[in-house]
Amino acid sequence: MRWIKAAGRCLLVLVFVLTGCVSSKGPGAEDDGAGRGPLTLATAGDLTGYLGTVLEGWNRTHPGERVTLVELPDSADETHAQMVTDLRADRSRFDVLNIDVTWTAEFAAAGWIRPLERDRFPLGSFLRPVVDTATYDGRLYAVPYVTNAGLLLYRKDILDKEGVPPPRTWAELERDAKTIAPKYGLGGYAGQFLPYEGLTVNAAEAVYSAGGTILGDEGDRVTVNSAAAREGIDFLARGVREGWIPKAALSYKEEESKQAFQDGRLLFLRNWSYAYAVASAPGSPVAGKIGVVRLPGPDGQGASVLGGSDLAVSTHARHPDSAARLIAYLTSEKVQREVLTRGALPPVRAALYEDPDLVKRFPYLPTLRSSVLSAAPRPKSPRYDQVSLVVQAVVHDAMTGHETSEVAVRRLARELAAIRGR
């Protein structure tokens, strides 16, 4: 699961592990007669501190189903590795998992998580696209808990002074990054371009914005070898080549890019909503000077990639009914409000994005809602970790000038086809 550190440190991947939940149908889903009981929740580290308060509320009212917190490493890769190692064991010590939205297909295909009963959860109250992240092969294998979508942050004070609106197209972004940014001693545009999961996200957004795709809907075919994919990758490569994407951005993750923008070194930044919240906070050098819009595309508004996390249940869950009740609690409107107000994390409940009090406190909510509703998931694949590594490597080679966008797309198609054939 992809958590955002509200304290402004970075996009953090948190992984919960609760006990039980889910349908009593499907592999490993038989109730042993002890459907209710204590739960285990594992997380990669809750730096905001909101999670403890949420769990205290549950433990107070459910003394026979208390949740114990277990912390995993902060790193998404390390968390994924520990979860996979545990799930492959004969008896997992983790029961319910709060997994990154990209892991659902992998875990479901491997038989590590159970299919869920849709009518136990308020799926109709969620933002529409988030439910798709929790499905695989037509079945619900998890419940959305936190969502996110990429946004474009910009220096509103500078664009206002220049008398130009925020960019709606790539051409406008390039023009302003080339002509306005240098006048103020700023870099033009940055995202998360270090070869890691963030680069996969940025590359997917560029490809999707140009009208392309990377894999078929269920990862059943490779679709990246297209003119649209070449256009998307070339947008990023051209930025570095022409200098409106600073070379320093090739080493940026979420936090480094946020810090560069917050320090006043960038005109434009692609990041998650946490970056806007932190950069707007009192004491920030750019507080009161920034705006946020949806990502631009070639001919208008572009496409964001869905982030966030889903709650899933291990096939070894000991107390399925308690787990289901806990997941329903964590996705209730009350707790989802706390996810936003205490954790500064985007909730999945649609109504919260239209709450006047919340919008006043978090003015980016309408833009984020629009971005989520038009966002697309990352490529679905049971081998997503391998898919992501290939995308990172190939796109980084294109951005550093080691190969052209055309060559990069052909290579990407070959390597993704090889992964599918394994």
C-alpha positions in Angstrom: 0.0 0.0 0.0 1.2 3.4 -0.8 0.9 5.8 2.1 1.8 9.4 2.1 3.7 10.9 5.0 1.7 13.9 6.1 4.7 15.1 8.1 6.1 15.9 4.7 8.8 13.3 4.4 7.6 11.3 1.4 5.2 8.9 -0.1 5.4 6.1 2.4 4.3 2.6 1.7 2.5 1.3 4.7 1.2 -2.3 4.9 -1.3 -3.4 7.5 -1.8 -6.8 8.6 -5.0 -7.6 10.3 -6.6 -10.9 11.0 -9.2 -12.5 9.0 -12.0 -11.1 6.9 -13.6 -12.2 3.8 -15.9 -14.7 2.4 -16.1 -18.1 3.9 -16.0 -19.3 0.3 -12.9 -20.0 -1.9 -9.5 -21.5 -1.2 -8.6 -21.5 2.5 -11.7 -19.6 3.5 -13.3 -22.2 5.7 -14.4 -20.9 9.1 -12.8 -23.0 11.8 -15.6 -22.1 14.2 -13.7 -19.2 15.7 -14.9 -16.5 13.3 -14.2 -13.8 15.9 -11.1 -13.1 17.9 -7.9 -11.0 18.2 -6.4 -9.5 15.1 -2.9 -8.6 13.9 -2.2 -5.5 11.9 1.2 -4.9 10.4 2.4 -1.6 9.0 5.5 -0.2 7.4 5.5 2.6 9.9 2.8 5.2 10.7 4.7 8.4 11.0 1.5 10.5 11.2 0.4 8.8 14.4 -3.2 8.7 13.3 -3.5 5.0 13.0 -3.0 4.3 16.7 -5.9 6.6 17.5 -8.1 4.8 15.0 -7.2 1.4 16.5 -7.8 2.6 20.0 -11.3 3.3 19.0 -11.8 -0.2 17.7 -10.1 -1.9 20.7 -12.2 0.1 23.1 -15.5 -1.2 21.6 -14.3 -4.6 20.6 -12.3 -6.0 23.6 -12.6 -9.6 22.3 -11.2 -8.6 18.9 -8.3 -6.4 19.8 -5.9 -5.4 17.1 -2.1 -5.8 17.6 0.1 -3.6 15.5 3.2 -5.0 13.8 5.5 -2.7 11.9 7.3 -3.7 8.7 10.1 -1.7 7.0 9.3 1.7 5.4 10.5 0.6 2.0 7.9 -0.7 -0.3 10.2 -3.3 -1.8 11.2 -4.5 1.7 7.6 -4.6 2.9 6.6 -6.5 -0.2 9.4 -9.0 0.3 8.6 -9.6 3.9 4.9 -10.1 3.1 5.6 -12.5 0.3 8.0 -14.5 2.5 5.3 -14.7 5.2 2.5 -15.6 2.8 4.5 -18.4 1.3 4.9 -20.0 4.8 2.6 -22.9 5.8 1.1 -20.7 8.5 1.2 -17.0 8.0 1.6 -14.8 11.1 -0.1 -12.0 9.1 -3.9 -12.3 8.6 -5.3 -9.3 6.8 -3.0 -7.2 4.6 -3.2 -3.6 3.6 -1.5 -3.9 0.2 -0.4 -1.5 -2.4 -3.0 -1.4 -5.2 -0.5 -2.9 -7.6 -0.1 -6.1 -5.5 -3.7 -7.3 -5.6 -3.4 -9.2 -8.9 -0.1 -10.8 -7.8 -1.4 -11.9 -4.4 -4.7 -13.1 -5.8 -3.1 -15.1 -8.6 -0.7 -16.7 -6.2 -3.6 -17.8 -3.9 -2.3 -15.8 -1.0 -5.4 -13.8 -0.4 -9.1 -14.8 -0.3 -12.0 -13.6 -2.5 -14.3 -11.3 -0.6 -18.1 -11.0 -0.4 -19.0 -7.7 -2.0 -22.2 -7.1 0.0 -20.2 -6.9 3.3 -18.5 -3.7 2.3 -19.9 -0.2 1.2 -18.4 -0.4 -2.3 -21.2 1.8 -3.7 -20.0 4.7 -1.5 -16.5 4.7 -2.9 -15.0 6.7 -5.7 -15.8 4.6 -8.7 -12.3 3.8 -10.1 -10.8 2.6 -6.7 -12.9 -0.6 -6.7 -11.2 -1.8 -9.9 -7.9 -1.8 -8.1 -9.2 -4.4 -5.6 -10.4 -6.9 -8.3 -8.7 -9.6 -10.2 -10.2 -12.0 -12.8 -13.6 -10.6 -12.2 -13.6 -11.1 -8.4 -13.2 -8.9 -5.4 -10.0 -9.8 -3.6 -9.6 -6.7 -1.4 -11.4 -3.6 -0.2 -10.1 -0.1 -1.1 -8.9 1.9 1.9 -6.8 4.8 0.7 -6.6 6.3 -2.8 -4.5 8.8 -4.6 -3.8 10.3 -8.0 -1.0 12.4 -9.5 -1.4 16.2 -9.5 0.5 19.2 -11.0 1.7 21.7 -8.4 2.8 25.1 -9.7 4.0 28.4 -8.4 0.8 30.4 -8.6 2.5 33.7 -7.6 4.9 33.5 -10.5 2.3 32.5 -13.1 0.0 35.3 -11.9 2.8 37.8 -12.2 3.4 36.6 -15.7 -0.3 36.7 -16.5 -0.5 33.1 -17.6 -2.9 30.4 -16.4 -1.6 27.0 -15.2 -0.8 24.7 -18.2 -3.5 22.4 -19.6 -1.4 20.8 -22.3 2.2 19.5 -22.6 3.0 22.3 -25.0 2.0 24.9 -22.5 3.9 23.2 -19.7 7.1 23.0 -21.9 6.7 26.6 -23.0 6.4 27.9 -19.5 9.1 25.6 -18.2 11.5 26.9 -20.9 10.7 30.6 -20.8 9.3 31.5 -17.4 11.3 29.3 -15.0 14.7 30.6 -16.1 13.6 34.2 -15.5 13.2 33.3 -11.8 16.2 31.0 -11.5 14.0 27.9 -11.3 14.0 24.5 -12.8 11.1 23.9 -15.1 9.4 20.6 -14.3 10.1 17.5 -12.2 8.4 14.3 -11.2 9.8 11.2 -9.6 12.4 10.0 -12.1 14.8 7.8 -10.1 14.5 4.2 -11.3 12.0 2.9 -8.7 8.2 2.6 -8.5 7.8 6.3 -8.8 9.3 6.3 -12.3 6.9 3.5 -13.3 4.0 5.8 -12.2 5.3 8.8 -14.1 5.9 6.8 -17.2 2.5 5.2 -17.1 0.9 8.6 -16.7 2.8 9.9 -19.7 1.8 6.9 -21.8 -1.9 7.0 -20.7 -2.1 10.8 -21.2 -1.0 10.2 -24.8 -3.7 7.6 -25.3 -1.5 4.6 -25.0 -1.5 1.5 -22.7 1.2 -0.8 -21.4 -0.6 -4.1 -20.9 -4.1 -5.3 -21.6 -6.8 -5.0 -18.9 -5.8 -8.1 -17.0 -2.2 -8.2 -18.1 -3.2 -10.7 -20.8 -1.3 -9.0 -23.6 1.4 -6.5 -24.3 0.1 -3.2 -25.8 2.9 -0.8 -25.3 4.4 -0.9 -28.8 2.4 2.1 -30.1 2.8 5.6 -31.4 1.1 6.9 -28.3 3.5 5.1 -25.9 6.4 6.6 -27.9 4.9 10.0 -27.6 4.5 9.7 -23.8 8.1 8.4 -23.2 9.5 11.0 -25.6 7.7 13.8 -23.6 9.9 12.8 -20.6 13.1 12.2 -22.5 12.7 15.4 -24.4 12.4 17.4 -21.2 15.7 16.2 -20.0 17.3 16.5 -23.4 16.1 20.1 -23.8 16.8 21.1 -20.2 13.3 22.0 -18.9 13.5 18.9 -16.8 16.6 19.4 -14.6 19.1 16.5 -14.7 18.9 16.5 -10.9 15.3 15.2 -11.2 16.7 11.9 -12.5 17.5 11.2 -8.9 14.2 12.4 -7.4 11.8 10.3 -5.4 8.6 11.8 -3.8 10.4 13.5 -1.0 13.3 14.9 -3.0 11.0 16.3 -5.6 8.7 17.8 -3.0 11.6 19.3 -1.2 12.9 20.9 -4.4 9.5 22.5 -5.0 9.1 23.5 -1.4 12.5 25.1 -1.3 11.6 27.3 -4.3 13.7 25.5 -6.9 10.9 24.4 -9.3 8.1 26.0 -11.3 6.1 22.8 -11.8 6.0 19.5 -9.9 4.1 16.3 -10.5 3.5 14.7 -7.1 0.7 13.3 -4.8 -1.6 15.4 -2.7 0.6 15.2 0.4 3.2 17.4 -1.3 0.6 20.2 -1.8 -0.5 19.9 1.9 3.1 20.0 3.2 4.3 22.8 0.8 1.2 24.9 1.8 1.8 24.5 5.6 2.8 27.4 7.8 6.6 27.8 7.7 7.0 26.5 4.2 9.0 29.0 2.0 6.2 28.7 -0.7 3.2 28.7 1.6 0.4 30.8 0.0 2.3 30.8 -3.3 1.2 27.6 -4.9 -1.7 26.1 -6.8 -2.7 22.7 -8.0 -4.4 21.4 -11.1 -4.8 18.1 -12.9 -1.9 16.8 -14.9 -1.7 18.1 -18.5 -1.6 15.9 -21.6 -0.8 16.4 -25.3 -4.1 18.0 -26.2 -5.7 18.8 -22.9 -6.0 17.3 -19.5 -3.9 14.2 -19.1 -4.4 11.0 -17.1 -3.3 10.2 -13.6 -2.3 6.8 -12.2 -4.2 5.5 -9.2 -2.3 5.2 -6.0 -3.4 4.0 -2.6 -3.9 0.8 -0.8 -6.4 -2.1 -0.5 -7.2 -4.3 2.5 -6.9 -8.0 1.7 -7.1 -11.1 3.8 -4.5 -13.9 3.9 -5.7 -17.4 3.1 -4.5 -18.3 6.6 -6.8 -15.8 8.4 -7.8 -17.1 11.8 -10.9 -15.0 12.5 -12.6 -14.2 9.2 -15.7 -12.5 10.7 -13.7 -10.2 12.9 -11.5 -9.3 10.0 -14.5 -8.4 7.9 -15.9 -6.3 10.7 -12.6 -4.5 11.1 -12.3 -3.8 7.4 -15.9 -2.4 7.4 -14.9 -0.2 10.3 -11.8 1.1 8.6 -13.8 1.9 5.5 -16.6 3.6 7.5 -17.3 7.3 6.9 -16.1 8.1 10.4 -12.8 6.5 10.0 -12.3 7.6 6.4 -12.8 11.2 7.7 -9.9 10.5 10.2 -7.8 9.1 7.4 -8.0 12.6 5.8 -8.0 14.9 8.9 -5.5 13.0 11.0 -3.4 11.2 8.4 -3.7 13.7 5.5 -4.3 10.6 3.3 -6.9 10.7 0.5 -10.0 8.6 1.6 -12.0 6.4 -0.7 -15.4 7.6 0.4 -16.8 9.9 -2.4 -19.0 12.1 -0.1 -16.0 13.4 1.8 -14.7 15.1 -1.3 -17.8 17.3 -1.4 -18.0 18.1 2.3 -17.8 22.0 2.6 -15.8 21.9 5.9 -13.3 19.5 4.5 -12.9 21.4 1.2 -12.2 24.6 3.1 -9.5 22.8 5.2 -8.1 20.8 2.2 -8.7 23.0 -0.9 -7.2 20.5 -3.2 -10.0 18.0 -2.7 -12.1 18.9 -5.7 -9.1 18.7 -8.0 -8.0 15.4 -6.4 -11.5 14.0 -6.8 -11.5 14.9 -10.5 -8.1 13.3 -10.9 -9.1 10.1 -9.2 -12.3 9.7 -11.2 -10.4 10.0 -14.5 -7.4 8.0 -13.3 -6.3 4.6 -14.5 -4.6 1.7 -12.6 -1.0 0.7 -13.2 -0.7 -2.3 -15.5 -2.3 -5.4 -13.9 -0.1 -8.4 -13.8 0.5 -11.4 -11.5 4.2 -10.4 -12.1 3.8 -6.7 -11.5 7.1 -6.4 -9.6 8.9 -7.6 -12.7 6.8 -5.4 -15.0 7.6 -2.4 -12.9 11.4 -3.1 -12.9 11.4 -3.3 -16.7 9.4 -0.1 -17.2 11.8 1.7 -14.8 14.9 0.5 -16.5 13.8 1.2 -20.0 12.3 4.6 -19.4 15.3 5.7 -17.4 17.6 4.7 -20.3 15.4 6.9 -22.6 15.5 9.8 -20.2 19.3 9.7 -19.8 19.7 9.6 -23.6 21.1 6.0 -23.8 18.4 5.1 -26.4 15.7 6.8 -28.4 12.1 6.6 -27.4 11.4 4.5 -30.5 14.0 2.0 -29.5 12.9 2.1 -25.9 9.3 1.2 -26.7 10.4 -1.8 -28.9 12.7 -3.0 -26.1 9.9 -2.5 -23.5 7.5 -4.6 -25.7 10.1 -7.4 -26.0 10.9 -7.5 -22.3 7.3 -7.4 -21.2 6.4 -10.2 -23.6 9.3 -12.3 -22.1 7.8 -11.7 -18.6 4.4 -12.9 -19.8 5.9 -16.0 -21.2 7.6 -17.1 -18.0 
